[in-house]
Amino acid sequence: MSPSPDHSATVTALTIAGSDPSGGAGIQADMKAMSALGAYAMSVITALTAQSTRGVTGVHAVPVDFVRLQLDTLLEDIVPDATKIGMLATAELADAVGEYLPGLARTVLDPVMVATSGDRLLDEEAVGAVRRLCTGADLITPNLHEAAVLLDEQPAASLDGLRTQAQRLRDLGARRVLVKGGHLIGDAGDAVDVYADADGVEILRARRVATGNTHGTGCTLSSAIASLRPRRATWLEAVRDAKDYLTGAIGHADALGVGHGHGPVHHFYRIWTSEGE
């Protein structure tokens, strides 16, 4: 399979992930981010969750055969220009999705393991399957806790540790790695991420936003990267622009006032007018 012909300069982006009824994470967040950044968003659902901004109360994995049917049916008609892969609740699902990676262009794997609320979204057996997926994707975007699980190490406690773990993930076979610093604070109190590829390591910094409304940040960032990559010259450029978009989405999150827990980021802050908010 190869990317769909460019008939109208429309960028098509696919998310393969789980559903979040509250709309802040999962495929809902993915499609919002893709749409906000000008891509035509499509989805293949791997799991249903019962969750809100307060937490996850249940996970129901979609049968593997039906995930395959979703993918086969879609890809016979539309092959996306870029694909983001998120929640894969079981080893069987992760292995099945991995079979499609060689035929997909510009793949971003967000190895979702734990929700913002702290709830576990991946069973133990699936961790090994996700490790295998990491070597097939074009870019992986673990946060510092997920990077530690993938490496079977303790989470990085410093920027140097984050840099080392990004390089170790590369050593294990990942082509490109973006380790998200999360609550790790940089030298100037900023938010830091580490990007590593064959050309070296880049430290990416952004202003740290003081808010508790960060539901779906990982989903949003990985989807933003996927939707921007077909229109950017390099992966690093797409990552930088996606990080800038996410910083703005977090900065405007409090304006939404959705939910009573960790509220969602504002995916459409560049589009909605103040009256619309």
Summary of the structure (lengths in Angstrom):
residues: 277
radius of gyration: 17.2
end to end distance: 41.4
largest distance: 49.8
contacts: 987
relative contact order: 0.16
helix: 36%
strand: 24%
